[in-house]
């Protein structure tokens, strides 16, 4: 029995090493903040999103997943208003993943190293510019409604 478990563990470890850019592991220490949309903002503005800590609200129920390339997957599985948003470091465009297989609250597997994602449709007029700022410790972007989403990674 021990041999079977050891072989299964080695096979799983090998799979994760080969597909490390496809595997998203949950970050339980990450925190998601959301600020109210700015009604005065212009959709084509090139200004950096204002992250005023006083106007940000900590989001509960949002799971944060991260992969080897520091791509970030946000998932909220609540019935009304559930969503999945994927921001990849290679294109920095928030989108909804096309194919994603998940073990609830633990790990997700994407379809490719550069996962297929449908761009988020903006409800604001004009061209949607998410103004993504991505580092190894923080991600911020403007969602389709104009609110700033900020993710602190640990």
ABEGO torsion letter per residue (X at the ends): XAAAAAAAAAAAAAAAAAAAAABBBBBAABBBBBBBBBAABBAABABBBBBBAAABBBBBGBBBBBBAAGBBBBBBABABGBBBBBBBAAAGBBBBBABBBBBBGABBBBABABBBBBBBBBABBEBBBAGBBBBAABBBBBBAAGBBBBBBBX
